[in-house]
């Protein structure tokens, strides 16, 4: 019988081992899960930890006491970056958008149309203090994945109530939402080549602004 090389090699390994393959479900169930799953920090300490991580990652941080102040924070971030146009999902609230800018709502925008705008504004699903990571689940006001990867500047509204201590806490909170497309962001996109030269923007936006909203 003709078989491909991969099948033949695997069969030879099984024959040499002389053992029955373990049930993957039972093997998974035997994995010890006594790792740390909570920071045990008070809410304010958790927020401070999150902000420290964002600073480490060269993330710009702006604060909004409530939703009414988000538009002002967006305007400030865009002025600092000298930007005039902004991408948003259809579901993003109008009240978050400052006057005097070119807002382009996503209604099936093409890749070329997305690339022509330098900034995007989204919400997030949850954020992790210990790693400074923001989770996006790509629906609603969190926008399509393309909108969050192609523009040079990502502005993300994070509510203080969305910040948890650890990744395990975030995964538990996501629950069935993990079945959707999820992107995790820890600071602006950056990588280093073989000479350890740090380059931004290789895999996503070179600039990240977090607007931390108190309510």
C-alpha positions in Angstrom: 0.0 0.0 0.0 1.3 3.4 -0.9 1.6 5.8 2.0 3.1 9.3 2.3 6.4 9.8 4.2 4.7 11.4 7.2 2.3 8.5 7.7 5.2 6.0 7.4 7.4 7.8 9.8 4.7 8.1 12.4 3.8 4.4 12.0 7.4 3.4 12.6 7.5 5.5 15.8 4.4 3.9 17.1 5.7 0.4 16.3 9.1 1.2 18.0 7.3 2.6 21.1 5.1 -0.4 21.3 2.5 1.6 23.3 -1.1 2.6 22.8 -1.5 6.4 22.3 -2.9 8.1 25.4 -6.4 9.6 25.3 -5.7 13.3 24.8 -8.8 14.3 26.8 -7.6 12.3 29.8 -4.0 13.6 29.4 -5.3 17.2 29.4 -7.4 16.5 32.5 -4.2 15.4 34.4 -2.4 18.7 33.9 -1.8 20.4 37.2 -3.5 23.8 37.4 -2.1 25.1 40.7 -0.5 28.1 39.0 -1.3 31.6 40.3 -4.6 32.8 38.8 -5.1 36.0 40.7 -2.9 39.0 41.6 -4.8 39.5 44.9 -4.6 43.3 44.4 -7.2 45.9 45.5 -8.9 47.5 42.5 -6.8 50.7 42.7 -3.6 48.8 43.0 -4.6 46.7 40.0 -5.2 49.9 37.9 -1.8 51.3 39.0 -0.1 48.0 38.0 -1.8 48.2 34.6 -0.7 51.8 34.0 2.9 50.9 35.0 2.9 48.2 32.3 1.5 50.5 29.7 4.3 53.0 30.4 6.9 50.2 30.1 5.5 49.5 26.6 5.6 53.2 25.5 1.9 53.5 25.4 0.3 56.9 25.6 -2.2 57.2 28.4 -5.1 59.6 28.7 -7.8 59.7 31.3 -11.6 60.4 31.1 -13.7 60.8 34.2 -16.8 59.6 32.3 -18.0 59.0 28.8 -18.6 62.7 28.2 -14.9 63.3 28.4 -13.9 60.6 25.9 -14.3 62.8 22.9 -12.0 65.4 24.4 -9.4 62.7 25.1 -9.7 61.5 21.5 -9.2 65.0 20.2 -6.1 65.5 22.4 -4.5 62.2 21.2 -5.1 63.1 17.5 -3.8 66.6 17.9 -0.6 65.2 19.5 -0.2 62.8 16.6 -1.2 65.6 14.0 -4.0 63.4 12.6 -7.2 64.6 11.0 -9.1 61.4 10.1 -10.4 58.5 12.2 -11.8 55.0 11.5 -14.5 53.6 13.7 -16.9 50.7 13.7 -20.6 51.4 12.9 -21.5 50.7 16.6 -19.1 53.2 18.2 -21.1 56.0 20.0 -21.3 59.3 18.2 -20.7 61.1 21.6 -17.1 59.8 21.7 -16.2 61.5 18.4 -14.8 65.1 18.5 -16.0 67.7 16.1 -13.9 68.8 13.2 -12.4 65.5 12.2 -13.1 63.2 9.3 -14.8 60.2 10.7 -15.1 57.1 8.5 -17.4 54.5 9.8 -16.7 50.9 8.7 -19.4 49.6 6.4 -17.4 47.1 4.5 -14.4 49.5 3.8 -11.8 48.0 1.4 -8.2 47.4 2.5 -7.1 50.4 0.5 -9.7 52.6 2.2 -8.6 51.5 5.6 -4.9 52.0 4.8 -5.7 55.6 3.8 -6.6 56.5 7.4 -3.9 56.9 10.0 -5.9 56.3 13.2 -8.6 54.0 14.5 -10.8 54.2 17.7 -12.2 51.1 19.4 -13.4 49.8 22.7 -11.9 46.6 24.2 -13.2 43.4 25.8 -11.0 43.2 28.9 -7.4 44.2 30.0 -4.8 42.5 32.1 -2.8 44.4 34.7 0.1 42.0 35.2 1.0 42.0 31.5 -0.4 45.3 30.3 -2.4 43.4 27.7 -5.6 44.5 26.0 -8.0 41.9 24.6 -10.1 42.8 21.5 -13.0 40.5 20.4 -13.7 41.6 16.9 -17.3 42.6 16.8 -19.4 45.7 17.6 -17.4 48.8 18.7 -14.2 46.7 18.9 -14.2 46.7 15.1 -13.0 44.3 12.5 -9.4 43.0 12.9 -8.3 44.8 9.7 -9.3 48.1 11.2 -7.1 47.6 14.3 -4.0 46.3 12.4 -3.6 48.5 9.3 -3.8 52.1 10.7 -0.7 53.6 12.2 -2.3 54.7 15.4 -4.8 52.8 17.6 -6.8 54.7 20.2 -8.5 52.2 22.6 -11.1 53.1 25.3 -10.5 50.9 28.4 -12.9 51.2 31.3 -11.4 50.8 34.8 -14.0 48.0 35.5 -12.5 46.0 32.6 -9.1 45.7 34.1 -8.3 42.4 35.8 -5.1 41.2 37.5 -4.0 38.2 35.4 -4.4 36.4 32.1 -6.3 33.4 33.7 -8.9 35.9 35.1 -9.2 37.4 31.6 -9.7 34.0 30.0 -12.4 33.1 32.5 -14.2 36.4 31.9 -14.1 35.9 28.1 -15.8 32.5 28.4 -17.7 31.7 25.2 -16.4 34.9 23.5 -13.2 33.0 23.0 -14.9 31.3 20.1 -14.7 34.6 18.1 -11.6 36.3 16.6 -9.5 37.7 19.4 -6.5 40.0 19.3 -4.2 40.7 22.2 -2.2 43.9 22.4 0.7 44.6 24.7 1.9 48.1 23.7 2.6 49.4 20.1 3.6 46.8 17.6 7.3 46.3 17.7 9.9 43.7 16.8 13.7 43.3 16.7 15.8 42.0 13.9 18.9 39.8 14.2 21.0 42.9 15.1 18.5 43.8 17.9 17.3 46.9 16.2 13.8 47.7 17.5 11.4 48.4 14.7 7.8 49.6 15.2 4.8 48.9 13.1 5.8 45.6 11.6 2.7 43.7 12.7 0.3 46.5 13.6 0.0 50.2 14.7 3.2 51.9 15.7 1.4 54.1 18.2 -1.1 53.0 20.9 -3.2 55.4 23.0 -5.2 54.0 25.9 -8.1 56.2 27.1 -8.8 55.0 30.6 -12.4 55.8 31.4 -13.5 55.8 35.1 -17.1 54.8 34.3 
